[in-house]
Amino acid sequence: MAACPICGKESVSDYRPFCSKRCADVDLAHWLRGDYVIPGPPLDDIASDEDKGE
């Protein structure tokens, strides 16, 4: 099995890809705080470019 992306322990099928509910919750907290982002221009920049007709 793959390693938990948070702590590196072996993953558990109930919480895959994590090893526990705690690690799953830690990952969710990272998403909710905005720690994980997809590279690219901010959406505000894209919207303003469309408004200008670019």
PDB file of N, CA, C, O and CB in Angstrom:
ATOM      1  N   MET A   1       0.836  -1.198   0.000  1.00  0.00           N
ATOM      2  CA  MET A   1       0.000   0.000   0.000  1.00  0.00           C
ATOM      3  C   MET A   1       0.877   1.256   0.000  1.00  0.00           C
ATOM      4  O   MET A   1       2.061   1.214   0.334  1.00  0.00           O
ATOM      5  CB  MET A   1      -0.949   0.001   1.224  1.00  0.00           C
ATOM      6  N   ALA A   2       0.272   2.338  -0.375  1.00  0.00           N
ATOM      7  CA  ALA A   2       0.985   3.612  -0.433  1.00  0.00           C
ATOM      8  C   ALA A   2       1.117   4.220   0.959  1.00  0.00           C
ATOM      9  O   ALA A   2       0.389   3.863   1.884  1.00  0.00           O
ATOM     10  CB  ALA A   2       0.265   4.589  -1.374  1.00  0.00           C
ATOM     11  N   ALA A   3       2.042   5.126   1.080  1.00  0.00           N
ATOM     12  CA  ALA A   3       2.260   5.820   2.345  1.00  0.00           C
ATOM     13  C   ALA A   3       1.294   6.996   2.480  1.00  0.00           C
ATOM     14  O   ALA A   3       0.912   7.616   1.488  1.00  0.00           O
ATOM     15  CB  ALA A   3       3.720   6.308   2.451  1.00  0.00           C
ATOM     16  N   CYS A   4       0.912   7.288   3.702  1.00  0.00           N
ATOM     17  CA  CYS A   4       0.053   8.439   4.001  1.00  0.00           C
ATOM     18  C   CYS A   4       0.789   9.714   3.578  1.00  0.00           C
ATOM     19  O   CYS A   4       1.952   9.894   3.938  1.00  0.00           O
ATOM     20  CB  CYS A   4      -0.327   8.487   5.530  1.00  0.00           C
ATOM     21  N   PRO A   5       0.133  10.603   2.820  1.00  0.00           N
ATOM     22  CA  PRO A   5       0.810  11.820   2.375  1.00  0.00           C
ATOM     23  C   PRO A   5       1.083  12.825   3.507  1.00  0.00           C
ATOM     24  O   PRO A   5       1.864  13.760   3.324  1.00  0.00           O
ATOM     25  CB  PRO A   5      -0.016  12.486   1.307  1.00  0.00           C
ATOM     26  N   ILE A   6       0.455  12.641   4.656  1.00  0.00           N
ATOM     27  CA  ILE A   6       0.654  13.569   5.772  1.00  0.00           C
ATOM     28  C   ILE A   6       1.795  13.116   6.674  1.00  0.00           C
ATOM     29  O   ILE A   6       2.696  13.901   6.971  1.00  0.00           O
ATOM     30  CB  ILE A   6      -0.632  13.704   6.588  1.00  0.00           C
ATOM     31  N   CYS A   7       1.766  11.835   7.121  1.00  0.00           N
ATOM     32  CA  CYS A   7       2.764  11.390   8.101  1.00  0.00           C
ATOM     33  C   CYS A   7       3.704  10.316   7.586  1.00  0.00           C
ATOM     34  O   CYS A   7       4.723  10.040   8.219  1.00  0.00           O
ATOM     35  CB  CYS A   7       2.075  10.881   9.318  1.00  0.00           C
ATOM     36  N   GLY A   8       3.389   9.700   6.450  1.00  0.00           N
ATOM     37  CA  GLY A   8       4.269   8.692   5.879  1.00  0.00           C
ATOM     38  C   GLY A   8       3.997   7.269   6.326  1.00  0.00           C
ATOM     39  O   GLY A   8       4.624   6.342   5.813  1.00  0.00           O
ATOM     40  N   LYS A   9       3.068   7.058   7.279  1.00  0.00           N
ATOM     41  CA  LYS A   9       2.727   5.705   7.700  1.00  0.00           C
ATOM     42  C   LYS A   9       1.950   5.008   6.586  1.00  0.00           C
ATOM     43  O   LYS A   9       1.509   5.648   5.632  1.00  0.00           O
ATOM     44  CB  LYS A   9       1.903   5.725   9.017  1.00  0.00           C
ATOM     45  N   GLU A  10       1.786   3.697   6.715  1.00  0.00           N
ATOM     46  CA  GLU A  10       1.037   2.929   5.723  1.00  0.00           C
ATOM     47  C   GLU A  10      -0.432   3.345   5.749  1.00  0.00           C
ATOM     48  O   GLU A  10      -1.009   3.517   6.823  1.00  0.00           O
ATOM     49  CB  GLU A  10       1.176   1.407   5.985  1.00  0.00           C
ATOM     50  N   SER A  11      -1.039   3.508   4.574  1.00  0.00           N
ATOM     51  CA  SER A  11      -2.428   3.938   4.512  1.00  0.00           C
ATOM     52  C   SER A  11      -3.369   2.812   4.935  1.00  0.00           C
ATOM     53  O   SER A  11      -3.013   1.635   4.881  1.00  0.00           O
ATOM     54  CB  SER A  11      -2.774   4.415   3.099  1.00  0.00           C
ATOM     55  N   VAL A  12      -4.572   3.193   5.356  1.00  0.00           N
ATOM     56  CA  VAL A  12      -5.613   2.260   5.789  1.00  0.00           C
ATOM     57  C   VAL A  12      -6.776   2.403   4.827  1.00  0.00           C
ATOM     58  O   VAL A  12      -7.140   3.516   4.448  1.00  0.00           O
ATOM     59  CB  VAL A  12      -6.064   2.530   7.274  1.00  0.00           C
ATOM     60  N   SER A  13      -7.364   1.275   4.428  1.00  0.00           N
ATOM     61  CA  SER A  13      -8.400   1.320   3.391  1.00  0.00           C
ATOM     62  C   SER A  13      -9.583   2.226   3.760  1.00  0.00           C
ATOM     63  O   SER A  13     -10.163   2.853   2.874  1.00  0.00           O
ATOM     64  CB  SER A  13      -8.907  -0.081   3.117  1.00  0.00           C
ATOM     65  N   ASP A  14      -9.951   2.308   5.038  1.00  0.00           N
ATOM     66  CA  ASP A  14     -11.076   3.165   5.438  1.00  0.00           C
ATOM     67  C   ASP A  14     -10.789   4.647   5.227  1.00  0.00           C
ATOM     68  O   ASP A  14     -11.718   5.436   5.053  1.00  0.00           O
ATOM     69  CB  ASP A  14     -11.418   2.921   6.893  1.00  0.00           C
ATOM     70  N   TYR A  15      -9.523   5.032   5.242  1.00  0.00           N
ATOM     71  CA  TYR A  15      -9.158   6.452   5.130  1.00  0.00           C
ATOM     72  C   TYR A  15      -8.251   6.725   3.942  1.00  0.00           C
ATOM     73  O   TYR A  15      -7.642   7.792   3.862  1.00  0.00           O
ATOM     74  CB  TYR A  15      -8.476   6.918   6.402  1.00  0.00           C
ATOM     75  N   ARG A  16      -8.153   5.780   3.019  1.00  0.00           N
ATOM     76  CA  ARG A  16      -7.240   5.887   1.885  1.00  0.00           C
ATOM     77  C   ARG A  16      -7.344   7.248   1.220  1.00  0.00           C
ATOM     78  O   ARG A  16      -8.470   7.667   0.953  1.00  0.00           O
ATOM     79  CB  ARG A  16      -7.522   4.790   0.869  1.00  0.00           C
ATOM     80  N   PRO A  17      -6.297   7.961   0.936  1.00  0.00           N
ATOM     81  CA  PRO A  17      -4.899   7.552   0.988  1.00  0.00           C
ATOM     82  C   PRO A  17      -4.232   7.816   2.332  1.00  0.00           C
ATOM     83  O   PRO A  17      -3.008   7.735   2.438  1.00  0.00           O
ATOM     84  CB  PRO A  17      -4.137   8.251  -0.084  1.00  0.00           C
ATOM     85  N   PHE A  18      -5.007   8.126   3.346  1.00  0.00           N
ATOM     86  CA  PHE A  18      -4.446   8.468   4.650  1.00  0.00           C
ATOM     87  C   PHE A  18      -4.390   7.255   5.566  1.00  0.00           C
ATOM     88  O   PHE A  18      -4.960   6.210   5.253  1.00  0.00           O
ATOM     89  CB  PHE A  18      -5.261   9.576   5.304  1.00  0.00           C
ATOM     90  N   CYS A  19      -3.705   7.392   6.698  1.00  0.00           N
ATOM     91  CA  CYS A  19      -3.582   6.289   7.649  1.00  0.00           C
ATOM     92  C   CYS A  19      -4.623   6.371   8.753  1.00  0.00           C
ATOM     93  O   CYS A  19      -4.864   5.385   9.449  1.00  0.00           O
ATOM     94  CB  CYS A  19      -2.195   6.274   8.256  1.00  0.00           C
ATOM     95  N   SER A  20      -5.247   7.539   8.924  1.00  0.00           N
ATOM     96  CA  SER A  20      -6.209   7.720  10.014  1.00  0.00           C
ATOM     97  C   SER A  20      -7.120   8.903   9.718  1.00  0.00           C
ATOM     98  O   SER A  20      -6.876   9.688   8.801  1.00  0.00           O
ATOM     99  CB  SER A  20      -5.479   7.928  11.360  1.00  0.00           C
ATOM    100  N   LYS A  21      -8.170   9.009  10.515  1.00  0.00           N
ATOM    101  CA  LYS A  21      -9.073  10.154  10.393  1.00  0.00           C
ATOM    102  C   LYS A  21      -8.323  11.445  10.716  1.00  0.00           C
ATOM    103  O   LYS A  21      -8.576  12.487  10.110  1.00  0.00           O
ATOM    104  CB  LYS A  21     -10.298   9.989  11.327  1.00  0.00           C
ATOM    105  N   ARG A  22      -7.406  11.369  11.669  1.00  0.00           N
ATOM    106  CA  ARG A  22      -6.637  12.564  12.042  1.00  0.00           C
ATOM    107  C   ARG A  22      -5.875  13.118  10.838  1.00  0.00           C
ATOM    108  O   ARG A  22      -5.926  14.319  10.572  1.00  0.00           O
ATOM    109  CB  ARG A  22      -5.653  12.238  13.188  1.00  0.00           C
ATOM    110  N   CYS A  23      -5.170  12.251  10.110  1.00  0.00           N
ATOM    111  CA  CYS A  23      -4.409  12.720   8.949  1.00  0.00           C
ATOM    112  C   CYS A  23      -5.343  13.223   7.850  1.00  0.00           C
ATOM    113  O   CYS A  23      -5.020  14.187   7.155  1.00  0.00           O
ATOM    114  CB  CYS A  23      -3.511  11.595   8.405  1.00  0.00           C
ATOM    115  N   ALA A  24      -6.501  12.576   7.687  1.00  0.00           N
ATOM    116  CA  ALA A  24      -7.477  13.054   6.711  1.00  0.00           C
ATOM    117  C   ALA A  24      -7.970  14.454   7.102  1.00  0.00           C
ATOM    118  O   ALA A  24      -8.137  15.320   6.243  1.00  0.00           O
ATOM    119  CB  ALA A  24      -8.670  12.064   6.603  1.00  0.00           C
ATOM    120  N   ASP A  25      -8.200  14.666   8.389  1.00  0.00           N
ATOM    121  CA  ASP A  25      -8.650  15.978   8.866  1.00  0.00           C
ATOM    122  C   ASP A  25      -7.555  17.032   8.724  1.00  0.00           C
ATOM    123  O   ASP A  25      -7.845  18.186   8.409  1.00  0.00           O
ATOM    124  CB  ASP A  25      -9.096  15.887  10.328  1.00  0.00           C
ATOM    125  N   VAL A  26      -6.308  16.649   8.951  1.00  0.00           N
ATOM    126  CA  VAL A  26      -5.193  17.587   8.762  1.00  0.00           C
ATOM    127  C   VAL A  26      -5.146  18.032   7.301  1.00  0.00           C
ATOM    128  O   VAL A  26      -4.964  19.216   7.016  1.00  0.00           O
ATOM    129  CB  VAL A  26      -3.836  16.935   9.182  1.00  0.00           C
ATOM    130  N   ASP A  27      -5.307  17.089   6.381  1.00  0.00           N
ATOM    131  CA  ASP A  27      -5.305  17.420   4.957  1.00  0.00           C
ATOM    132  C   ASP A  27      -6.472  18.344   4.609  1.00  0.00           C
ATOM    133  O   ASP A  27      -6.298  19.310   3.867  1.00  0.00           O
ATOM    134  CB  ASP A  27      -5.373  16.139   4.109  1.00  0.00           C
ATOM    135  N   LEU A  28      -7.656  18.052   5.141  1.00  0.00           N
ATOM    136  CA  LEU A  28      -8.820  18.909   4.896  1.00  0.00           C
ATOM    137  C   LEU A  28      -8.558  20.322   5.411  1.00  0.00           C
ATOM    138  O   LEU A  28      -8.919  21.294   4.747  1.00  0.00           O
ATOM    139  CB  LEU A  28     -10.081  18.320   5.568  1.00  0.00           C
ATOM    140  N   ALA A  29      -7.943  20.450   6.570  1.00  0.00           N
ATOM    141  CA  ALA A  29      -7.621  21.768   7.121  1.00  0.00           C
ATOM    142  C   ALA A  29      -6.678  22.527   6.190  1.00  0.00           C
ATOM    143  O   ALA A  29      -6.822  23.738   6.019  1.00  0.00           O
ATOM    144  CB  ALA A  29      -6.989  21.630   8.518  1.00  0.00           C
ATOM    145  N   HIS A  30      -5.714  21.829   5.586  1.00  0.00           N
ATOM    146  CA  HIS A  30      -4.813  22.484   4.632  1.00  0.00           C
ATOM    147  C   HIS A  30      -5.611  23.055   3.458  1.00  0.00           C
ATOM    148  O   HIS A  30      -5.368  24.185   3.035  1.00  0.00           O
ATOM    149  CB  HIS A  30      -3.739  21.487   4.119  1.00  0.00           C
ATOM    150  N   TRP A  31      -6.561  22.281   2.933  1.00  0.00           N
ATOM    151  CA  TRP A  31      -7.387  22.761   1.807  1.00  0.00           C
ATOM    152  C   TRP A  31      -8.232  23.959   2.231  1.00  0.00           C
ATOM    153  O   TRP A  31      -8.323  24.945   1.500  1.00  0.00           O
ATOM    154  CB  TRP A  31      -8.303  21.627   1.279  1.00  0.00           C
ATOM    155  N   LEU A  32      -8.851  23.876   3.410  1.00  0.00           N
ATOM    156  CA  LEU A  32      -9.741  24.950   3.862  1.00  0.00           C
ATOM    157  C   LEU A  32      -8.987  26.248   4.143  1.00  0.00           C
ATOM    158  O   LEU A  32      -9.535  27.334   3.955  1.00  0.00           O
ATOM    159  CB  LEU A  32     -10.488  24.514   5.114  1.00  0.00           C
ATOM    160  N   ARG A  33      -7.729  26.146   4.591  1.00  0.00           N
ATOM    161  CA  ARG A  33      -6.920  27.348   4.835  1.00  0.00           C
ATOM    162  C   ARG A  33      -6.341  27.924   3.551  1.00  0.00           C
ATOM    163  O   ARG A  33      -5.846  29.051   3.542  1.00  0.00           O
ATOM    164  CB  ARG A  33      -5.792  27.031   5.801  1.00  0.00           C
ATOM    165  N   GLY A  34      -6.401  27.159   2.471  1.00  0.00           N
ATOM    166  CA  GLY A  34      -5.838  27.639   1.213  1.00  0.00           C
ATOM    167  C   GLY A  34      -4.359  27.342   1.080  1.00  0.00           C
ATOM    168  O   GLY A  34      -3.668  27.977   0.284  1.00  0.00           O
ATOM    169  N   ASP A  35      -3.860  26.378   1.856  1.00  0.00           N
ATOM    170  CA  ASP A  35      -2.440  26.022   1.770  1.00  0.00           C
ATOM    171  C   ASP A  35      -2.106  25.355   0.441  1.00  0.00           C
ATOM    172  O   ASP A  35      -0.991  25.500  -0.061  1.00  0.00           O
ATOM    173  CB  ASP A  35      -2.056  25.098   2.922  1.00  0.00           C
ATOM    174  N   TYR A  36      -3.059  24.628  -0.131  1.00  0.00           N
ATOM    175  CA  TYR A  36      -2.861  23.971  -1.417  1.00  0.00           C
ATOM    176  C   TYR A  36      -3.461  24.858  -2.499  1.00  0.00           C
ATOM    177  O   TYR A  36      -4.619  25.263  -2.396  1.00  0.00           O
ATOM    178  CB  TYR A  36      -3.504  22.544  -1.435  1.00  0.00           C
ATOM    179  N   VAL A  37      -2.694  25.160  -3.522  1.00  0.00           N
ATOM    180  CA  VAL A  37      -3.199  25.981  -4.624  1.00  0.00           C
ATOM    181  C   VAL A  37      -2.757  25.369  -5.953  1.00  0.00           C
ATOM    182  O   VAL A  37      -1.755  24.658  -6.021  1.00  0.00           O
ATOM    183  CB  VAL A  37      -2.695  27.453  -4.501  1.00  0.00           C
ATOM    184  N   ILE A  38      -3.506  25.652  -6.982  1.00  0.00           N
ATOM    185  CA  ILE A  38      -3.151  25.242  -8.329  1.00  0.00           C
ATOM    186  C   ILE A  38      -2.442  26.422  -8.971  1.00  0.00           C
ATOM    187  O   ILE A  38      -2.990  27.524  -8.997  1.00  0.00           O
ATOM    188  CB  ILE A  38      -4.413  24.795  -9.161  1.00  0.00           C
ATOM    189  N   PRO A  39      -1.223  26.217  -9.497  1.00  0.00           N
ATOM    190  CA  PRO A  39      -0.474  27.325 -10.081  1.00  0.00           C
ATOM    191  C   PRO A  39      -1.230  27.965 -11.250  1.00  0.00           C
ATOM    192  O   PRO A  39      -1.917  27.281 -12.009  1.00  0.00           O
ATOM    193  CB  PRO A  39       0.898  26.839 -10.548  1.00  0.00           C
ATOM    194  N   GLY A  40      -1.095  29.255 -11.377  1.00  0.00           N
ATOM    195  CA  GLY A  40      -1.707  29.981 -12.475  1.00  0.00           C
ATOM    196  C   GLY A  40      -2.110  31.367 -12.010  1.00  0.00           C
ATOM    197  O   GLY A  40      -1.975  31.703 -10.833  1.00  0.00           O
ATOM    198  N   PRO A  41      -2.607  32.167 -12.940  1.00  0.00           N
ATOM    199  CA  PRO A  41      -3.021  33.518 -12.549  1.00  0.00           C
ATOM    200  C   PRO A  41      -4.255  33.465 -11.659  1.00  0.00           C
ATOM    201  O   PRO A  41      -5.091  32.575 -11.816  1.00  0.00           O
ATOM    202  CB  PRO A  41      -3.302  34.380 -13.793  1.00  0.00           C
ATOM    203  N   PRO A  42      -4.379  34.396 -10.736  1.00  0.00           N
ATOM    204  CA  PRO A  42      -5.571  34.443  -9.887  1.00  0.00           C
ATOM    205  C   PRO A  42      -6.830  34.586 -10.736  1.00  0.00           C
ATOM    206  O   PRO A  42      -6.792  35.203 -11.801  1.00  0.00           O
ATOM    207  CB  PRO A  42      -5.474  35.606  -8.880  1.00  0.00           C
ATOM    208  N   LEU A  43      -7.920  34.033 -10.284  1.00  0.00           N
ATOM    209  CA  LEU A  43      -9.177  34.103 -11.038  1.00  0.00           C
ATOM    210  C   LEU A  43      -9.628  35.542 -11.256  1.00  0.00           C
ATOM    211  O   LEU A  43     -10.251  35.849 -12.273  1.00  0.00           O
ATOM    212  CB  LEU A  43     -10.270  33.326 -10.313  1.00  0.00           C
ATOM    213  N   ASP A  44      -9.318  36.430 -10.304  1.00  0.00           N
ATOM    214  CA  ASP A  44      -9.689  37.834 -10.464  1.00  0.00           C
ATOM    215  C   ASP A  44      -9.024  38.431 -11.701  1.00  0.00           C
ATOM    216  O   ASP A  44      -9.642  39.226 -12.409  1.00  0.00           O
ATOM    217  CB  ASP A  44      -9.303  38.638  -9.213  1.00  0.00           C
ATOM    218  N   ASP A  45      -7.777  38.059 -11.970  1.00  0.00           N
ATOM    219  CA  ASP A  45      -7.067  38.558 -13.154  1.00  0.00           C
ATOM    220  C   ASP A  45      -7.715  38.041 -14.438  1.00  0.00           C
ATOM    221  O   ASP A  45      -7.824  38.781 -15.416  1.00  0.00           O
ATOM    222  CB  ASP A  45      -5.583  38.141 -13.106  1.00  0.00           C
ATOM    223  N   ILE A  46      -8.138  36.801 -14.442  1.00  0.00           N
ATOM    224  CA  ILE A  46      -8.775  36.228 -15.627  1.00  0.00           C
ATOM    225  C   ILE A  46     -10.104  36.920 -15.895  1.00  0.00           C
ATOM    226  O   ILE A  46     -10.423  37.237 -17.041  1.00  0.00           O
ATOM    227  CB  ILE A  46      -8.986  34.709 -15.455  1.00  0.00           C
ATOM    228  N   ALA A  47     -10.876  37.155 -14.846  1.00  0.00           N
ATOM    229  CA  ALA A  47     -12.181  37.801 -15.010  1.00  0.00           C
ATOM    230  C   ALA A  47     -11.997  39.230 -15.530  1.00  0.00           C
ATOM    231  O   ALA A  47     -12.761  39.668 -16.390  1.00  0.00           O
ATOM    232  CB  ALA A  47     -12.963  37.809 -13.666  1.00  0.00           C
ATOM    233  N   SER A  48     -11.010  39.956 -15.032  1.00  0.00           N
ATOM    234  CA  SER A  48     -10.820  41.334 -15.483  1.00  0.00           C
ATOM    235  C   SER A  48     -10.349  41.385 -16.927  1.00  0.00           C
ATOM    236  O   SER A  48     -10.691  42.325 -17.644  1.00  0.00           O
ATOM    237  CB  SER A  48      -9.820  42.052 -14.586  1.00  0.00           C
ATOM    238  N   ASP A  49      -9.567  40.391 -17.380  1.00  0.00           N
ATOM    239  CA  ASP A  49      -9.139  40.326 -18.775  1.00  0.00           C
ATOM    240  C   ASP A  49     -10.336  40.087 -19.696  1.00  0.00           C
ATOM    241  O   ASP A  49     -10.398  40.661 -20.783  1.00  0.00           O
ATOM    242  CB  ASP A  49      -8.089  39.215 -18.965  1.00  0.00           C
ATOM    243  N   GLU A  50     -11.271  39.261 -19.281  1.00  0.00           N
ATOM    244  CA  GLU A  50     -12.464  38.986 -20.089  1.00  0.00           C
ATOM    245  C   GLU A  50     -13.342  40.229 -20.200  1.00  0.00           C
ATOM    246  O   GLU A  50     -13.947  40.479 -21.242  1.00  0.00           O
ATOM    247  CB  GLU A  50     -13.270  37.821 -19.484  1.00  0.00           C
ATOM    248  N   ASP A  51     -13.409  41.011 -19.111  1.00  0.00           N
ATOM    249  CA  ASP A  51     -14.212  42.237 -19.122  1.00  0.00           C
ATOM    250  C   ASP A  51     -13.650  43.258 -20.111  1.00  0.00           C
ATOM    251  O   ASP A  51     -14.398  44.060 -20.670  1.00  0.00           O
ATOM    252  CB  ASP A  51     -14.273  42.848 -17.715  1.00  0.00           C
ATOM    253  N   LYS A  52     -12.323  43.229 -20.327  1.00  0.00           N
ATOM    254  CA  LYS A  52     -11.677  44.178 -21.239  1.00  0.00           C
ATOM    255  C   LYS A  52     -11.774  43.732 -22.681  1.00  0.00           C
ATOM    256  O   LYS A  52     -11.383  44.470 -23.586  1.00  0.00           O
ATOM    257  CB  LYS A  52     -10.222  44.363 -20.864  1.00  0.00           C
ATOM    258  N   GLY A  53     -12.297  42.520 -22.914  1.00  0.00           N
ATOM    259  CA  GLY A  53     -12.405  42.027 -24.268  1.00  0.00           C
ATOM    260  C   GLY A  53     -11.148  41.381 -24.781  1.00  0.00           C
ATOM    261  O   GLY A  53     -10.991  41.218 -25.991  1.00  0.00           O
ATOM    262  N   GLU A  54     -10.239  41.005 -23.892  1.00  0.00           N
ATOM    263  CA  GLU A  54      -8.986  40.367 -24.305  1.00  0.00           C
ATOM    264  C   GLU A  54      -9.166  38.898 -24.481  1.00  0.00           C
ATOM    265  O   GLU A  54      -8.215  38.196 -24.827  1.00  0.00           O
ATOM    266  CB  GLU A  54      -7.889  40.628 -23.304  1.00  0.00           C
TER     267      GLU A  54
END
